[in-house]
Amino acid sequence: MFDLHTHSVFSDGELIPSELVRRAMVMGYRAIAITDHGDYSNVDFVIPRIVKACEKLSLAYGMAIIPGIELTHVPPVHISELAQEARSLGARLVLVHGETIAEPVPPDTNLAALKSPIDILAHPGLITEEEALLAFQKGIFLEITTRRGHSLTNGHVAKMARQFGALLILNTDAHAPEDLVSPDRAKKIACGAGMTEAEVSEMFENSKRLVQHVTM
């Protein structure tokens, strides 16, 4: 299992990074990214601390533990600038909190995110054809999520990705220990969104390739 979207106490998660990583290891995870929620108020505080924790934990456990950030409810006009700042602070993965139907995300967030230097558009909700095509053209991953609420549009995201060739990635968006899932559970959730076993396997390979890319 490669999980590239999780949260710790540095935003609204329940666990400190050490416990989050340890619980993931016990469940057989091969890599994990800590991607706490960020905006202008906290990226300069959160990212350096996550970077330090990930470096120490990676050395201790010999596991890929990746520092990142999820830019959340940021006005679309500022997403690109903030993504660049996150990179400069040491974020190896930059996610944007997409237009999930479960929250009042600003309109045009998906489009602005896909025009920015990011890696993953998280739970993009009712993503449009234009946006799915742009994700394909930019090589930005669209997220299939196991998280309740956000997962309501997984089927639509999978359909749009299939139609336009966009790359999919599966994450838990874990905020608590019970949010971490086994590979079998993740596969069932993806199949429940209408994905074939071949598509699920390819999605898991996408996660592996992205981990290899950001840890080179």
N, C-alpha and C positions, 0 to 999 in steps of 0.2 A: 504494500500500500504506500503510495506517495500522496501526501496531503499538503497542498501548497496554499492553504487558506485556513488559518487558525488564529485564535485570540487569547491573550493572557491578561493578567491584572493591569497591564499597562494601557488597556482600554476597558472593555466591558466583559472580559473573560473572568473565570473564577480561579484560575490557577497561575502561580508564578511559572516562568519559563521552565525551570528545572523539573517541576512536577508534570507539567504538560508534556515535556519531552519523554520523561520516564514512563508515563502512562502509555504514550504512543509506542515506545519501544516494547513494552510488555505485550502490546497487541500485535506486534510483528511488523510495525511500520518500518520502511526502509529509508524514508526521508520525510522531513516535515519542515514547513515554513511557518514562522511566527509573523503574522501580518496584522498587527493591531490597527484599529481605526485611527485615522489621522486627518487633521486639517491644518490651517495656519497656526493654530494655537499650540500644537504639541509635537509636530514632526521633529523639531530640533531637540526635543526632550526624549521622545520615545525611541527614535531610530538608533541613536548611539548606544543606548542601554540594551536594546535588542541585539545589536551587532555584537556587543561584548558578551552577552549571555550565549549567543549562538556559537561564537568562537570557542568559548570555554567548554561548552557542552559537546561540541563536535570533537574537540581534542580528547575529552574524557571518554566518550563513547564510540568514537570512530564511525559516526553516523552523519549523514548530510543533514545539517540543521541550518536553515537558511533565513537570514534576516530580511524582512520585507515590511510593507505598509499597505493598508487598504485605505485609499483616499475616499472619504465618506461624506456624502451630502455637501460636497464642495461645489460652489457655483460653477457651472460648465465653463465659463469664460476664464477661470483660473486653474483648471485641471492640468493643462500642459505645463504651466510654470511650476506648479507645486510638484508635479511628477519629476521634473528636472531637479528640483531642490532635494527631493527624497533620494534620488540617485546620488547626488553630491554628498549626502550625509551617510551613505553606505548601504542603502536598501538594495539588495540584490534582486528582489522581486517587487514590482509595483503593480498593485491591483487597484481597480476603481470599483466602488460599490455601485453596481448597475441599477437600472430602473425596475427593480423588483416591484411586483404589484402589492407586496406586503407592507411597503413603507412609502411615504410621500417624497420620493427622490425627485429633484428638480428635472423638469422636462429637458431633453437634449443632452442629458448626462452621457448616455450611451455614445452618441455621435461625437461629442467633445472628447470623450475618453479614447475612442478609436482613432482620433486624429492626433493623439498624444503619445509620448514615448513610454508606453506601459506594456506589461506582459500579459495580464489576464483581465478580462471584463467579467467581474463576478456577477452571478445571478442577474443576467440582463433582462429578465422579464419578457415582455412582448416585443422582442427585438424586431426591427423592420428589415425588409429586404435590402435596402440601402446599407444598413448597418452590418448585416451579415456579410454582404459582399465586401465591405470595407475591412472587416475583420480578416477575411480571406486574403485580401490584397496586402494588408499590413502584417500578416502573420501573428495576429493577436489571438490568444486562446479565449474561447467562450466557455463559461463554467456551467457544468451540470452539478447541481448541489444536492447534498443529502439533508440539508437543513430544512426543517418544517417551515412552511410559509413561502420561503424563497423557492422551494422545490415545485410549487404549484405550476410553474410554467416550463419545467424541464422538457416536457414533450414538445412544446413549441420551439424551444431553443434547439433541440436535437433536429427537428424537422428543417429549420432554417439553415442550420449548419450543413446538413446533408444536401440541401438544395444548392447552396452557394460554395461548398467546399471549405467552409471555415473549420478550423481545428478546435476540437473539444477537449476539455480537461475536467476531471471529477475531483471535487474537494468537499470537505465536511462543513467548513465555516464554523468549526467547533468553538463554543464558548464555555463548555462545561465538560467534565469527564465523560458523561453519558452521550455526548455528541460525537465522539470518536467512533468510527465504524470499522468492521472487518472488511477485507476485500470481497467476501461473499455477499455481505449486506450491501456494499457499494454496487456490486454487479446487479443485484436484484432491483435496486432503486433505478439504475440506468435502464435495465430491461423494462421496468414499469413505465419508463418514459417513451417506450417504443423503439429502443435501440436494439439492434441485433447483437448476437454474441461477438461477431467479427468487429462491429463498430465499438463495442465495449473494450475489446482487447486492444484495438488501435488507440482508443482514448487513454487507456492505462500506459501504453507505450509513449504517448505524447507527454504524459507526466514525467516519465523516466528521461526522455530526451531533454525536457526543459530543465530538470534537475542537473543533468550533465552539463548543459549549456551555462547555467548560472554558477556552477561550482568549478568551472575550468580555471 
